[in-house]
């Protein structure tokens, strides 16, 4: 029987690398070497605060629906979420978010800045985003009645929901209702109720129970409650990931600097985000860096003083366990310390000894065989059995 020639894996890799090099996709100097992911630079910059609120995700979705799927875009307008088209495609400044989070007074519910105290409430949050500032609360979630919704969304990721929003059809009324649910769920997960958890939980589902008229609900109150809870955890628990729409808090601060006191300000009924383009936001961030009373400049000075004192905030070290999406704190050495193994003599008395006791007494027996302490264990070491615990009787020979 003819034997087939086997090609080594190294040869195959060299051939594939050589073919890529001939196409100009790889440098010839790296053909023989293993090409992998570039190494991360040593000493990466540690984030002192992070947020999952993503204006870019909303802006990309609205532009995509408007260009590729105009029927779906019209359905979004009918729901009342057309105000989202004013969300700029801009990545929020981390330094400015840190400064806003530190300046928030959770007791007075104000942003305490040098230009003046800024009240934070459901009304201004709703006006900033163009969502209702009054209305009903979300329906309560009934595990039995809404079992289908729980099974549909629980455990899904933001990416899966986004894919369904783009691919689903809107020809029938049933499909339109399904599209509405998935679109609202995407907006909540990516922007309005942004969470550090990768997966959708039951806390999001009340917002998609009734999608016939979403604007009858008090969205400003729910968004404000989420931001307030995220800031409370940052202040009290030291959690470095803030849940909620931090972009609304940012717009509130910048709009106050632009127009002054907002207590009697209406903005002509338009969302405040309409006045802020990407260029204007960048200019505002630069101004905060240069101006003496700017938040970014103040936070940089505060960081320098804390660095000199050695009180720099460090992000919490977290790890993931085997459960899906669960985050747990790493176990300490005391929690992971093993129980001391016990040794039992194969005699009628079954004397329980630890390994440390056996080793010490064995040395005593070797140095002074006539001592009384050595007589107690005058038994060969092979006659002892190591036990993993008193309850677990599975034994093994030493």
Secondary structure, 3 states (H helix, E strand, C coil): CCCCCCCCHHHHHHHHHHHHHHCCCCCHHHCCCCCCCCCCCCCCCCCCCEECCCHHHHHHHHHHHHHHCHHHHHHHHHHCHHHHHHCCCCCCCHHHHHHHHHHEECCCCEEEECCEEEECCHHHHHHHHCCCCCCECCCCCCCCCCHHHHHHHCCCEHHHHHHHHHHCCCCCHHHHHHHHHHHHHHHHHHHHCCCCCCECCHHHHHHHCCCCCHHHECHHHHHHHHHHHHHHHHHHHCCCEECCCHHHHHHHHHHHHHHCCCCCCCHHHCCHHHHCCHHHHHHHHHHHHHCCCCHHHHHHHHHHHHHHHCCCCCCCCEEECCCCCCEEECCCHHHHCCCCCEEEECCCCCCEEEHHHHHHHHHHHHHCCCCHHHHCCCCCHHHEEEECCCCCCCEEEC
